[in-house]
Amino acid sequence: MRHPEDPDPVRDSKASATFWLGVLAVVTGVTIGGLVPATVALVLGAQARRELSEGAGWRQGGRLVVAGERLAWVGLGLAAAAIVTAVVIGLVRMGSAPAHDFPPSIN
């Protein structure tokens, strides 16, 4: 039986936010839009991790924080891969563009 002054264990809202922002980062990572939710998820994850350790067991959600941070890193990786791919495609297109052909009367 629990002590009346002992708080009930609850899921930390920052842990849930970290997880869902990580999911959003993965979903939008390919379109480079995942950078913002991934960054926010990593910042919130650090705060949630600190609050969970200070919560003395009545705050829960450690697994959500870990999963959210991992998803945020995946989202950042997808965004980085999209940026590198866009740069490579742009460079290849610039390199393969035909030179401007001037008429013979122009030096």
Secondary structure as the mmCIF struct_conf table of DSSP 4:
data_model
#
loop_
_struct_conf.conf_type_id
_struct_conf.id
_struct_conf.beg_label_comp_id
_struct_conf.beg_label_asym_id
_struct_conf.beg_label_seq_id
_struct_conf.end_label_comp_id
_struct_conf.end_label_asym_id
_struct_conf.end_label_seq_id
TURN_TY1_P TURN_TY1_P1 PRO A 4 GLU A 5
BEND BEND1 ASP A 6 ASP A 6
HELX_LH_PP_P HELX_LH_PP_P1 PRO A 7 PRO A 9
STRN STRN1 VAL A 10 ARG A 11
HELX_RH_AL_P HELX_RH_AL_P1 SER A 13 THR A 28
HELX_RH_3T_P HELX_RH_3T_P1 GLY A 29 THR A 31
TURN_TY1_P TURN_TY1_P2 ILE A 32 GLY A 34
HELX_RH_AL_P HELX_RH_AL_P2 LEU A 35 GLU A 54
TURN_TY1_P TURN_TY1_P3 GLY A 55 GLY A 57
BEND BEND2 TRP A 58 TRP A 58
STRN STRN2 ARG A 59 GLN A 60
HELX_RH_AL_P HELX_RH_AL_P3 GLY A 62 GLY A 95
TURN_TY1_P TURN_TY1_P4 SER A 96 SER A 96
BEND BEND3 ALA A 97 ALA A 97
HELX_LH_PP_P HELX_LH_PP_P2 PRO A 98 HIS A 100
TURN_TY1_P TURN_TY1_P5 PRO A 104 SER A 105
#
